[in-house]
Each structure stands twice: as C-alpha cells, then as structure tokens.
Amino acid sequence: MRFMAIYSKSQTTVEGLDELISAFQKLGDEAIPHLLNGSNEAGGEVLRKAKIKVPVDSGNLKRRLKMVKAKKSAKYPYLVFSKVTFTREVAYAVPLELGHRIIVNGKSVGVAKERPFLRPAADESKEDVVKTIAASMNKALGEMGGMR
C-alpha cells in the first residue's frame, strides 16, 4: 500500500493516512531524515515561486527571501516543516503582502492596496508540496520496510 493524495480546488484528500501513520510509528526516528529532506524540497519550491511573484523595485526583497530549513524538534519530534520568510531588513514585506493604511500627521489619507506574493506562492505550490511530502514518506517506507 502507498500513501496517496487526491486534489480538488477546495481540498486535499489523503487516502491511506491511517495506515501511513501506523507504519511511521513503527519506523521511529530513522524516518525523520526522509521527512526533513521532503520538507526542505517542498519549502524550496514555495521559495522559488515567491521569488518569481515578489513585486520588484530594487530587488532587495527578492534577495532577502529565504527558507528556514526543517529540523527535528525536541518538543514535537514528528512535526517537521520548513518555512519561507524574509530577513528583518525587509520588514516592509508584511504591509506589502497585506496592504495598509497611509497615515500622514496622524490622519489616514489613503490605503496602499495589498500586493501579495507569499500566500499566492504557497497556494500555487500546495499540490507540489503534498506530492513531495508523499514521495518522501513513500521513499522512507520503501527503504526502511515499514509498509508494503
């Protein structure tokens, strides 16, 4: 049996999830490197798409987008994820992504419309992320003999 994800525009359905969880519980910590690799690969795809979508004036924001690689957590050992973020120098990415009010001398004088790039990159990558994670889980199970 293999883990498989089925997609629709509004949701992702996972077939074989109960069997997958049971098989991974048997594998233990040896499976974590496979999950870390899959998470980092998926995060890299989101980062690539975010860099394509970022509104570029100087290119500073695009250069400062980064991925924080997944690592094993002592508190939550089987919670594995990487994240796409940006450095402190480009904190203006938040109002750029979400939009904001323009305030001059304490008065609201207008609104800067949102110019999202992170959320659309994540949304567009959803299917690829699930496929990548599923592939890394299946690889771990195949190599470690957890599920046949």
GROMACS elastic network, one bead per residue, 0.5 to 0.9 nm:
[ bonds ]
;  ai    aj funct       b0    kb
    1    16     6  0.77396   500
    1    19     6  0.83839   500
    1    20     6  0.88995   500
    1   147     6  0.66886   500
    1   148     6  0.55288   500
    2    15     6  0.87186   500
    2    16     6  0.71215   500
    2    19     6  0.89335   500
    2    20     6  0.79454   500
    2   134     6  0.89603   500
    2   138     6  0.65614   500
    2   141     6  0.88561   500
    2   147     6  0.76667   500
    2   148     6  0.75497   500
    3    14     6  0.76108   500
    3    15     6  0.64365   500
    3    16     6  0.54756   500
    3    17     6  0.67221   500
    3    19     6  0.82706   500
    3    20     6  0.64143   500
    3   134     6  0.63671   500
    3   135     6  0.83686   500
    3   137     6  0.77422   500
    3   138     6  0.65708   500
    4    13     6  0.86730   500
    4    14     6  0.60973   500
    4    15     6  0.55372   500
    4    16     6  0.69018   500
    4    17     6  0.83273   500
    4   131     6  0.81221   500
    4   134     6  0.66546   500
    4   135     6  0.88225   500
    5    12     6  0.66825   500
    5    13     6  0.57867   500
    5    15     6  0.61535   500
    5    16     6  0.88223   500
    5   127     6  0.87241   500
    5   130     6  0.70195   500
    5   131     6  0.71850   500
    5   134     6  0.74778   500
    6    11     6  0.86131   500
    6    12     6  0.57417   500
    6    13     6  0.50896   500
    6    14     6  0.62100   500
    6    15     6  0.75450   500
    6   127     6  0.89552   500
    7    10     6  0.80951   500
    7    11     6  0.62519   500
    7    13     6  0.63078   500
    7    14     6  0.86998   500
    7   127     6  0.71021   500
    8    11     6  0.53979   500
    8    12     6  0.61887   500
    8    13     6  0.82295   500
    9    12     6  0.81404   500
   12   127     6  0.83254   500
   12   130     6  0.86777   500
   14    17     6  0.59968   500
   15    18     6  0.84048   500
   16    19     6  0.53942   500
   16    20     6  0.61028   500
   16    21     6  0.87729   500
   17    21     6  0.61521   500
   17    22     6  0.85773   500
   18    21     6  0.52747   500
   18    22     6  0.62751   500
   18    23     6  0.86541   500
   19    22     6  0.51191   500
   19    23     6  0.61040   500
   19    24     6  0.86055   500
   19   147     6  0.83218   500
   20    23     6  0.50980   500
   20    24     6  0.61206   500
   20    25     6  0.85851   500
   20   137     6  0.84557   500
   20   138     6  0.89464   500
   20   141     6  0.87852   500
   20   146     6  0.89851   500
   20   147     6  0.78110   500
   21    24     6  0.51425   500
   21    25     6  0.61652   500
   21    26     6  0.88038   500
   22    25     6  0.52254   500
   22    26     6  0.66587   500
   23    26     6  0.52892   500
   23    27     6  0.65949   500
   23   141     6  0.75459   500
   23   146     6  0.53335   500
   23   147     6  0.59513   500
   24    28     6  0.65369   500
   24    31     6  0.73586   500
   24   137     6  0.84939   500
   24   140     6  0.87958   500
   24   141     6  0.75461   500
   24   146     6  0.69484   500
   24   147     6  0.86305   500
   25    28     6  0.56481   500
   25    29     6  0.89950   500
   26   146     6  0.68614   500
   27    30     6  0.63677   500
   27    31     6  0.60966   500
   27   140     6  0.87223   500
   27   141     6  0.79411   500
   27   144     6  0.72674   500
   27   145     6  0.84152   500
   27   146     6  0.62161   500
   28    31     6  0.61687   500
   28    32     6  0.77675   500
   29    32     6  0.54171   500
   29    33     6  0.82060   500
   29    77     6  0.83365   500
   29    78     6  0.85024   500
   30    33     6  0.68408   500
   30    34     6  0.82321   500
   30   140     6  0.86271   500
   30   144     6  0.83169   500
   31    34     6  0.55585   500
   31    35     6  0.66390   500
   31    36     6  0.89430   500
   31   137     6  0.81039   500
   31   140     6  0.58784   500
   31   141     6  0.79356   500
   31   144     6  0.79074   500
   32    35     6  0.50653   500
   32    36     6  0.61084   500
   32    37     6  0.86209   500
   32    72     6  0.74803   500
   32    77     6  0.83903   500
   32    78     6  0.73611   500
   32    80     6  0.81602   500
   32   140     6  0.87088   500
   33    37     6  0.61349   500
   33    38     6  0.85681   500
   33    71     6  0.89205   500
   33    72     6  0.87624   500
   33   140     6  0.87267   500
   34    37     6  0.52050   500
   34    38     6  0.62140   500
   34    39     6  0.85959   500
   34   136     6  0.57348   500
   34   137     6  0.68779   500
   34   139     6  0.75022   500
   34   140     6  0.58418   500
   35    38     6  0.50556   500
   35    39     6  0.59979   500
   35    40     6  0.84909   500
   35    70     6  0.87798   500
   35    78     6  0.88502   500
   35    80     6  0.67800   500
   35    81     6  0.85525   500
   35   133     6  0.71341   500
   35   136     6  0.61068   500
   35   137     6  0.65670   500
   35   140     6  0.80032   500
   36    39     6  0.51168   500
   36    40     6  0.61020   500
   36    41     6  0.85441   500
   36    69     6  0.80579   500
   36    70     6  0.56097   500
   36    71     6  0.65197   500
   36    72     6  0.78318   500
   36    80     6  0.64215   500
   36    81     6  0.73695   500
   36    82     6  0.81947   500
   36   136     6  0.87960   500
   37    40     6  0.51745   500
   37    41     6  0.61210   500
   37    42     6  0.85958   500
   37    70     6  0.80451   500
   37   133     6  0.88628   500
   37   136     6  0.73930   500
   38    41     6  0.51164   500
   38    42     6  0.61477   500
   38    43     6  0.85392   500
   38   129     6  0.86164   500
   38   132     6  0.59290   500
   38   133     6  0.51709   500
   38   134     6  0.82819   500
   38   135     6  0.76358   500
   38   136     6  0.51609   500
   38   137     6  0.79475   500
   39    42     6  0.51036   500
   39    43     6  0.60432   500
   39    44     6  0.85144   500
   39    69     6  0.79444   500
   39    70     6  0.64886   500
   39    80     6  0.69354   500
   39    81     6  0.55290   500
   39    82     6  0.57949   500
   39    83     6  0.89716   500
   39   129     6  0.80412   500
   39   132     6  0.77557   500
   39   133     6  0.64051   500
   39   136     6  0.84615   500
   40    44     6  0.60446   500
   40    45     6  0.86934   500
   40    67     6  0.82304   500
   40    68     6  0.83903   500
   40    69     6  0.57205   500
   40    70     6  0.61509   500
   40    81     6  0.75691   500
   40    82     6  0.57858   500
   40    83     6  0.85323   500
   41    44     6  0.50919   500
   41    45     6  0.65183   500
   41    82     6  0.89029   500
   41   129     6  0.82963   500
   41   132     6  0.72219   500
   41   133     6  0.85563   500
   42    45     6  0.52107   500
   42    46     6  0.66082   500
   42    47     6  0.88074   500
   42    82     6  0.80329   500
   42   125     6  0.82270   500
   42   128     6  0.71961   500
   42   130     6  0.81145   500
   42   131     6  0.87912   500
   42   132     6  0.60740   500
   42   133     6  0.71820   500
   43    46     6  0.51515   500
   43    47     6  0.61953   500
   43    48     6  0.86255   500
   43    67     6  0.66231   500
   43    68     6  0.83377   500
   43    69     6  0.78572   500
   43    70     6  0.88778   500
   43    81     6  0.81099   500
   43    82     6  0.56655   500
   43    83     6  0.61417   500
   43    84     6  0.65997   500
   43   129     6  0.76754   500
   44    47     6  0.50005   500
   44    48     6  0.61043   500
   44    49     6  0.86905   500
   44    66     6  0.89556   500
   44    67     6  0.68286   500
   44    82     6  0.87150   500
   44    83     6  0.89600   500
   44    84     6  0.81503   500
   45    48     6  0.51001   500
   45    49     6  0.63634   500
   45    50     6  0.86329   500
   45   121     6  0.88061   500
   45   122     6  0.89492   500
   45   125     6  0.70051   500
   45   128     6  0.79225   500
   45   129     6  0.77292   500
   46    49     6  0.52244   500
   46    50     6  0.60921   500
   46    51     6  0.86685   500
   46    67     6  0.88487   500
   46    83     6  0.87820   500
   46    84     6  0.71557   500
   46   118     6  0.81934   500
   46   121     6  0.57422   500
   46   122     6  0.56560   500
   46   123     6  0.88456   500
   46   124     6  0.82769   500
   46   125     6  0.59303   500
   46   126     6  0.86994   500
   46   129     6  0.81554   500
   47    50     6  0.50033   500
   47    51     6  0.61791   500
   47    52     6  0.86855   500
   47    65     6  0.73887   500
   47    66     6  0.69117   500
   47    67     6  0.65841   500
   47    83     6  0.86984   500
   47    84     6  0.59715   500
   47    85     6  0.84990   500
   47   118     6  0.83717   500
   47   121     6  0.76600   500
   47   122     6  0.85579   500
   48    51     6  0.53101   500
   48    52     6  0.65290   500
   48    53     6  0.89300   500
   48   121     6  0.83660   500
   49    52     6  0.50854   500
   49    53     6  0.63010   500
   49    54     6  0.86969   500
   49   117     6  0.85244   500
   49   118     6  0.83869   500
   49   120     6  0.86131   500
   49   121     6  0.52222   500
   49   122     6  0.80384   500
   49   124     6  0.82091   500
   49   125     6  0.78004   500
   50    53     6  0.50484   500
   50    54     6  0.59233   500
   50    62     6  0.83075   500
   50    65     6  0.81174   500
   50    84     6  0.85736   500
   50   117     6  0.57311   500
   50   118     6  0.54430   500
   50   119     6  0.83946   500
   50   120     6  0.78096   500
   50   121     6  0.50328   500
   50   122     6  0.78271   500
   51    54     6  0.53669   500
   51    55     6  0.88001   500
   51    61     6  0.87177   500
   51    62     6  0.55527   500
   51    63     6  0.82076   500
   51    65     6  0.72353   500
   51   117     6  0.81511   500
   51   118     6  0.87193   500
   51   121     6  0.86666   500
   52    55     6  0.85557   500
   52    62     6  0.83455   500
   52   117     6  0.84761   500
   52   121     6  0.86418   500
   53    56     6  0.86380   500
   53   116     6  0.82118   500
   53   117     6  0.51800   500
   53   118     6  0.78419   500
   53   120     6  0.81140   500
   53   121     6  0.71997   500
   54    59     6  0.88469   500
   54    61     6  0.75088   500
   54    62     6  0.63126   500
   54   115     6  0.83767   500
   54   116     6  0.77727   500
   54   117     6  0.52334   500
   54   118     6  0.77521   500
   55    59     6  0.83461   500
   55    61     6  0.82938   500
   55    62     6  0.81510   500
   55    96     6  0.87508   500
   55   115     6  0.73231   500
   55   116     6  0.85224   500
   55   117     6  0.75505   500
   56    59     6  0.51068   500
   56    60     6  0.77978   500
   56    61     6  0.73555   500
   56    62     6  0.70130   500
   57    60     6  0.77882   500
   57    61     6  0.86204   500
   58    61     6  0.77824   500
   58    62     6  0.87397   500
   59    62     6  0.52569   500
   59    63     6  0.62957   500
   59    64     6  0.87847   500
   60    63     6  0.52553   500
   60    64     6  0.63212   500
   60    65     6  0.89301   500
   60    90     6  0.76418   500
   61    64     6  0.50927   500
   61    65     6  0.63063   500
   61    86     6  0.77329   500
   61    87     6  0.87425   500
   61    89     6  0.86629   500
   61    90     6  0.60071   500
   61    92     6  0.87544   500
   61    93     6  0.73080   500
   62    65     6  0.55565   500
   62    66     6  0.89462   500
   62    86     6  0.89008   500
   63    66     6  0.81480   500
   64    85     6  0.85858   500
   64    86     6  0.55571   500
   64    87     6  0.57949   500
   64    88     6  0.88378   500
   64    89     6  0.79728   500
   64    90     6  0.71368   500
   65    84     6  0.71926   500
   65    85     6  0.58529   500
   65    87     6  0.68466   500
   65    90     6  0.87753   500
   66    83     6  0.83627   500
   66    84     6  0.57502   500
   66    85     6  0.54990   500
   66    86     6  0.55477   500
   66    87     6  0.75330   500
   67    82     6  0.68518   500
   67    83     6  0.55280   500
   67    85     6  0.61288   500
   67    86     6  0.80493   500
   68    81     6  0.89807   500
   68    82     6  0.55931   500
   68    83     6  0.52699   500
   68    84     6  0.63334   500
   68    85     6  0.73681   500
   69    81     6  0.76783   500
   69    83     6  0.69460   500
   69    84     6  0.88738   500
   70    80     6  0.60805   500
   70    81     6  0.50877   500
   70    83     6  0.76989   500
   71    80     6  0.67972   500
   71    81     6  0.76351   500
   71    82     6  0.79204   500
   72    75     6  0.89336   500
   72    76     6  0.78575   500
   72    77     6  0.57630   500
   72    78     6  0.75480   500
   72    79     6  0.77402   500
   72    80     6  0.67053   500
   73    76     6  0.52187   500
   73    78     6  0.77132   500
   73    79     6  0.72939   500
   73    80     6  0.78229   500
   74    77     6  0.55215   500
   76    79     6  0.54155   500
   76    80     6  0.83413   500
   77    80     6  0.75839   500
   84   118     6  0.81115   500
   85   118     6  0.85387   500
   86    89     6  0.81840   500
   86    90     6  0.67707   500
   86    91     6  0.76667   500
   86    93     6  0.78946   500
   87    90     6  0.59340   500
   87    91     6  0.71937   500
   88    91     6  0.53228   500
   88    92     6  0.89318   500
   89    92     6  0.82264   500
   90    93     6  0.58707   500
   90    94     6  0.86600   500
   91    94     6  0.62145   500
   91    95     6  0.82320   500
   92    95     6  0.56948   500
   92    96     6  0.61907   500
   92    97     6  0.86257   500
   93    97     6  0.59138   500
   93    98     6  0.84938   500
   94    97     6  0.51311   500
   94    98     6  0.60529   500
   94    99     6  0.78927   500
   95    98     6  0.50254   500
   95   100     6  0.55947   500
   95   112     6  0.84238   500
   95   114     6  0.72314   500
   95   115     6  0.86585   500
   96    99     6  0.54543   500
   96   100     6  0.77251   500
   96   112     6  0.81473   500
   96   113     6  0.79631   500
   96   114     6  0.57044   500
   96   115     6  0.55671   500
   96   116     6  0.68765   500
   96   117     6  0.88326   500
   97   113     6  0.89429   500
   97   114     6  0.54223   500
   97   115     6  0.51137   500
   97   117     6  0.64094   500
   97   118     6  0.72398   500
   97   119     6  0.82005   500
   98   113     6  0.78064   500
   98   115     6  0.69417   500
   98   116     6  0.65394   500
   99   111     6  0.74393   500
   99   112     6  0.54619   500
   99   115     6  0.68937   500
   99   116     6  0.84129   500
  100   110     6  0.88010   500
  100   111     6  0.58398   500
  100   112     6  0.53119   500
  100   113     6  0.68251   500
  100   114     6  0.72755   500
  101   108     6  0.64996   500
  101   109     6  0.76451   500
  101   110     6  0.59121   500
  101   112     6  0.60321   500
  101   113     6  0.85787   500
  102   107     6  0.82422   500
  102   108     6  0.56799   500
  102   109     6  0.56738   500
  102   110     6  0.50825   500
  102   111     6  0.54037   500
  102   112     6  0.65790   500
  103   106     6  0.58368   500
  103   107     6  0.51944   500
  103   109     6  0.57125   500
  103   110     6  0.72971   500
  103   111     6  0.87136   500
  104   107     6  0.53273   500
  104   108     6  0.64368   500
  104   109     6  0.65659   500
  105   108     6  0.84433   500
  108   111     6  0.80697   500
  112   115     6  0.89379   500
  116   119     6  0.64058   500
  116   120     6  0.67228   500
  116   121     6  0.89290   500
  117   120     6  0.54733   500
  117   121     6  0.60770   500
  117   122     6  0.86858   500
  118   121     6  0.51291   500
  118   122     6  0.62034   500
  118   123     6  0.85920   500
  119   122     6  0.50774   500
  119   123     6  0.60123   500
  119   124     6  0.85016   500
  120   124     6  0.59417   500
  120   125     6  0.83736   500
  121   124     6  0.52422   500
  121   125     6  0.60984   500
  121   126     6  0.87239   500
  122   125     6  0.50962   500
  122   126     6  0.62175   500
  122   129     6  0.88726   500
  123   126     6  0.53569   500
  123   127     6  0.85140   500
  124   127     6  0.74499   500
  124   128     6  0.82819   500
  125   128     6  0.52323   500
  125   129     6  0.58987   500
  125   130     6  0.85965   500
  126   129     6  0.51266   500
  126   130     6  0.62486   500
  126   131     6  0.86138   500
  127   130     6  0.52377   500
  127   131     6  0.61430   500
  127   132     6  0.85546   500
  128   131     6  0.50636   500
  128   132     6  0.60055   500
  128   133     6  0.85533   500
  129   132     6  0.51069   500
  129   133     6  0.61335   500
  129   134     6  0.84520   500
  130   133     6  0.51898   500
  130   134     6  0.59574   500
  130   135     6  0.84419   500
  131   134     6  0.50555   500
  131   135     6  0.60029   500
  131   136     6  0.86041   500
  132   135     6  0.50734   500
  132   136     6  0.62357   500
  132   137     6  0.86441   500
  133   136     6  0.51165   500
  133   137     6  0.61792   500
  133   138     6  0.85520   500
  134   137     6  0.50928   500
  134   138     6  0.60458   500
  134   139     6  0.84629   500
  135   138     6  0.50639   500
  135   139     6  0.59986   500
  135   140     6  0.85524   500
  136   140     6  0.61593   500
  136   141     6  0.86021   500
  137   140     6  0.50857   500
  137   141     6  0.61687   500
  137   142     6  0.84822   500
  138   141     6  0.50492   500
  138   142     6  0.59307   500
  138   143     6  0.84760   500
  138   147     6  0.85339   500
  139   142     6  0.50113   500
  139   143     6  0.59664   500
  139   144     6  0.82493   500
  140   143     6  0.52955   500
  140   144     6  0.58149   500
  140   145     6  0.80602   500
  140   146     6  0.79242   500
  141   144     6  0.52029   500
  141   145     6  0.55134   500
  141   147     6  0.56188   500
  141   148     6  0.79683   500
  142   145     6  0.53159   500
  142   146     6  0.67957   500
  142   147     6  0.68298   500
  142   148     6  0.73327   500
  143   146     6  0.80862   500
  144   147     6  0.84110   500
  145   148     6  0.70574   500
